[in-house]
C-alpha cells in the first residue's frame, strides 16, 4: 500500500466516523430543542430558576449545534483530502523536526523574560 493510498484510506475513515458522530448528535437535537422551548414558555415559582433553566438549555442547544457543524466541516475537509490532510495524517520524514519548536530553548526564553521583569500585558 502506497503512502497516498494510506492517507486516502485513513482520511476517509476518519471522515465517515466524524459524520456518524454528527448524525448521532442530530438525533439528539429534537429533544434538546423541545426542552429549550418548554422552559421558554413555562414560569417556575422562582424567577431565578426559570432564568437558569432557560439559559442552561440554550447553552446545551448552542453547543450541540456547534458540535454538529464542527464535525460536519471537519468530516468534509478530511474526505476531500489534499496535501494538508496528508501532512497531518502521515508527515514526511523531514517535516517532523522543522515544524516543532525546541522546548528547552522556549522554556529558557520565557524564564528569562520573567526574570528580567518583562511584562506580557
LINBEL-V430214 format. One record per residue. N is the residue number from 1. RES is the residue in one letter. PSI is psi in degrees with one decimal (* if undefined). OMEGA is omega in radians with two decimals (999 if undefined). BURIAL is I if it has 16 or more other ideal C-beta (glycine too) atoms within 10 Angstrom, else O. Layout:
n res psi omega burial
N RES PSI OMEGA BURIAL
N RES PSI OMEGA BURIAL
This chain:
n res psi omega burial
1 X 128.2 -3.11 O
2 X 169.0 3.14 O
3 X -42.8 -3.12 O
4 X -40.2 3.11 O
5 X -40.4 3.12 O
6 X -43.0 -3.13 O
7 X -43.0 3.13 I
8 X -46.1 3.14 I
9 X -46.2 -3.11 O
10 X -43.3 -3.10 I
11 X -38.9 3.13 I
12 X -31.8 3.06 I
13 X -45.3 3.09 O
14 X -36.1 3.12 I
15 X -42.0 3.12 I
16 X -40.8 3.12 O
17 X -44.6 3.12 O
18 X -35.7 3.11 I
19 X -36.6 3.08 I
20 X -41.6 3.09 O
21 X -41.0 3.12 I
22 X -42.6 3.12 I
23 X -34.8 3.07 O
24 X -39.5 3.10 O
25 X -33.1 3.09 I
26 X -33.3 3.14 O
27 X -22.6 3.09 O
28 X -15.6 -3.04 O
29 X -44.5 3.14 O
30 X -40.3 3.12 O
31 X -41.7 3.12 O
32 X -43.1 3.13 I
33 X -40.0 3.12 O
34 X -44.0 3.11 O
35 X -41.8 3.13 O
36 X -45.8 -3.14 I
37 X -33.4 3.10 O
38 X -47.0 -3.08 O
39 X -11.7 3.02 I
40 X -22.4 -3.09 O
41 X -13.3 -3.09 O
42 X 146.6 3.06 O
43 X 113.8 3.10 O
44 X 164.0 -3.14 O
45 X -32.6 -3.14 O
46 X 123.8 3.12 O
47 X -33.2 3.13 O
48 X -34.9 3.09 O
49 X -39.8 3.10 O
50 X -46.7 3.14 O
51 X -40.3 3.13 O
52 X -49.7 -3.11 O
53 X -38.4 3.10 I
54 X -47.8 -3.12 I
55 X -39.2 3.13 O
56 X -45.6 -3.14 O
57 X -30.9 3.05 I
58 X -42.0 3.09 O
59 X -42.8 3.11 O
60 X -47.3 -3.14 I
61 X -41.1 -3.11 I
62 X -47.0 3.14 O
63 X -32.7 3.08 O
64 X -43.3 3.12 I
65 X -42.5 3.11 O
66 X -41.1 3.13 O
67 X -41.6 3.12 O
68 X -45.9 -3.14 I
69 X -42.8 3.13 O
70 X -46.8 3.10 O
71 X -40.3 -3.12 I
72 X -44.2 3.14 I
73 X -42.6 3.12 O
74 X -38.4 3.10 I
75 X -43.1 3.12 I
76 X -43.2 3.14 O
77 X -43.5 3.13 I
78 X -37.1 -3.11 I
79 X -37.1 3.12 I
80 X -30.0 3.12 O
81 X -155.5 -3.14 I
82 X 178.9 -3.09 O
83 X -30.7 3.12 O
84 X -41.4 3.12 O
85 X -41.1 3.11 I
86 X -40.6 3.12 I
87 X -31.8 3.13 O
88 X -46.4 -3.03 O
89 X -37.0 -3.08 I
90 X 81.4 -3.10 O
91 X 148.5 3.08 O
92 X 153.6 -3.09 O
93 X -32.4 -3.13 O
94 X -14.4 -3.06 O
95 X -20.9 -3.00 O
96 X -45.8 -3.07 O
97 X -25.1 -3.03 O
98 X -26.4 -3.06 O
99 X -7.7 -3.09 O
100 X 142.4 3.09 O
101 X 152.5 3.11 O
102 X 115.7 -3.07 O
103 X -34.1 -3.13 O
104 X -41.5 3.14 O
105 X -40.4 -3.14 O
106 X -41.5 3.13 O
107 X -39.3 -3.13 O
108 X -31.8 3.11 O
109 X -43.4 -3.12 O
110 X -36.2 3.09 O
111 X -40.6 -3.14 O
112 X -36.2 -3.13 O
113 X -39.7 3.14 O
114 X -36.7 -3.12 O
115 X -39.3 -3.10 O
116 X -4.2 3.08 O
117 X 17.4 3.13 O
118 X 144.0 -3.12 O
119 X 140.0 3.14 O
120 X 27.2 -3.10 O
121 X * 999 O
